[in-house]
Amino acid sequence: MTIPSIVSAMRRCEVIESETLLAAYRGGIFPMAINRRNEIGWFSPDPRALIPLDGRFHTPHGVRRAIHKKSFAVTFDTQFEAVIRACATSHGETWISEEIIQSYCELHRRGHAHSVETRLGTELAGGLYGVHIGGAFFGESMFHHLTDGSTVALVALVERLRARGFGLLDTQWMTPHLARFGTFVVPKGEYLKLLGASLATECKF
C-alpha cells in the first residue's frame, strides 16, 4: 500500500499491519479510529506540534517538585498494554479502539512502540506511549490516575530521548497542556524535513 492510498483509506479492520503503520509514520501519517464501526482514518496535521529536546523544553514547577520529592517510580516498557488501555479509557479517547490497541501492542512486540509508566507504590499513577523509528519518537497519548502521573512520565521520556541522541519528539497537535512544556508548531514541509533527518539516525529506545 502506498502512502497516498494510506492517507485516504477508511476501512474496517481487526489489526493494522505493522509494516503499514511504520510506512505511515515514516511519511508523517498516523491512524485514529473515527467511529465505533471500527473504521480507521489516517491523519497528517499541518502545522505539526513538536516537543523540544533542547533547552526550550520547560518543566512546570509542580512537576519539578514532584520529581524532587521522588514521589513516583518511573519504568519503561513494563506495562505497555495497561498504559494504552488506560489512555483509551481515562479520557474517553474513542480514537483508541480495540483495533488500534491490538495494532500497537503488536508494534510493541516488534520493538517499535514503547511505554513510560509512573507508579506510586504498586499503583500505576500515569504513563504514555508512542512509536519509535530511528531517531524519531511519535508520542500518541498519555493518562494519569494521580496528579502529575503523566507529566512526570513525559519529563522522563524527554530525558531518555536526549540521552540517547533522538532528534524529534512529535506530539501531532498542540494542546494547552502541552504548551506548558514549550511545545511549538512547524509547517508540514519543515516537519517532513526534520522527520527525514531524524529517521536517518539510528537510536535505541
Secondary structure, 3 states (H helix, E strand, C coil): CCHHHHHHCCEECCCCCHHHHHHHHHCCCEEEECCCCCEEEEECCCCEEECCCCCCCCCCHHHHHHHHCCCCEEEECCCHHHHHHHHHHHCCCCCCCHHHHHHHHHHHHCCCEEEEEEEECCEEEEEEEEEEECCEEEEEEEEECCCCHHHHHHHHHHHHHHHCCCCEEEEECCCHHHHCCCCEEECHHHHHHHHHHHHCCCCCC
